[in-house]
Amino acid sequence: MMTSPCPVYIFRGAGFAPSGNTVISVAPLDCVVAVYGDGGVVGEGSLSSVFGGAAVFKNDASGECFVGVWGDRNASRFRSELRAHMKIAVYKEAPDARLSFWGTEKERPKRPARE
């Protein structure tokens, strides 16, 4: 069990949408895998399945990976789901990492029907 809060970063970045000023939220890979599961190239597969895409940032010096999503609603939902499973600490800055890759699913996932 994690004793210190999981750092979650929220920042704006270019390249995810035509406006070039997209909200991005990422957390360390181990925190994301603990909530969403793993799969994919580095462990982002399950997160990508839930949100229709995922972004991976990597610190080349330490090898630490940060995984997350982009878009206001997705970023908010991502943080809420992490918060529901663990204590988090939100930092309004980019992590010390570069964008390694990002991708989207061929189709956006369908929202579950409300009962």
N, C-alpha and C positions, 0 to 999 in steps of 0.2 A: 504494500500500500504506500502511496506517495505521501510524504510528510510535508514537503514544501509545495506551494501552489504551482500549477502548470502555467508557464508564461504564454500568454496569447497576445499576438501582435496585430494591430489594426493600423493600416496606412493606405495611402493612395498610390496608384501606379499606372503607368502607361502600357499600352500593348494588349489590353484585355478587351477593350471596346473602342469604337471609333472616337468617342469623346476624349480618350486618353487620360481620364482622371477617375479611375475606377477604385472603389473601396475594395481592399483585400484584407483578409484575416487569416493568419496562419498560427500554428502551434507546433511544438516539437513532435516529430514522428511518433515517438512512444506514447504520448498523450492521445494522439489521434487514433492510433491502432487500438488503444485500450477502450475507446468508445465505439469506433466504427468497424474494427477488424482490419485485416491487412489485405494483401493481394496487389497486383500490379507490379510495376518496375521496382519501386522502393517501399511499397506498403500503402500507396495511395488508392489502390483499386476499389476498396469498399466505399471510401469517401466519395470517389468519383461516381460510383453507382448511385449513391444517395442524392447527390447534388447535380449530376449530369456533367461533371467535370471537376478537375482538381489542379492545383498548382503546387510545384515542388521547388523549394528554395534550398540551396546547400551552401554551407560554409566550407570553402575549399581547404582551409587550414586545419579545422577541427574535424571535418567530416560530418558535422551535425546537420540533419535534414529537418526542414520545417515544411509542413503540408497544410494546405488550406484551400479556401474558395474565394471567389470574387463576386462583387455585386452587393449592394446594400442589404437586400433581404437575405441572401445566402450567408453573408458574413454574420448577420445578426443571429440567424438560426443556428449557425455553426457554433458561435460562442454560447448561446443558450443551451445547446445540447451538451457541450463540454461542461458547462457550469452545473448541469443537472447530475453529472456523474463524478465530478471532482472539483476541488477548490482551484480557482484560476486567478491569475493576476494579469490584468489587461494593461498593455503598453501601447501608447499611441505613437508608434514609430515602427520602422521596418526592422526586422531582425538583421544581425550581422551575417548576411548571406546573400547570394546572388540567385536570380531566377534560373533554375536548372532546366525545367521544362513545364509545360502545362498542356492540357488537352481536354476536349469535351467528348461526351458520348455522342453517338450518331443521332440519338433522339433524346429529348429532355425527358426525365422520368415523370411519370404521371403521379399526381398527388393522390394519396389514399382518399377514398370516398368517406364523407362524414356520415356517421350513423345517427 
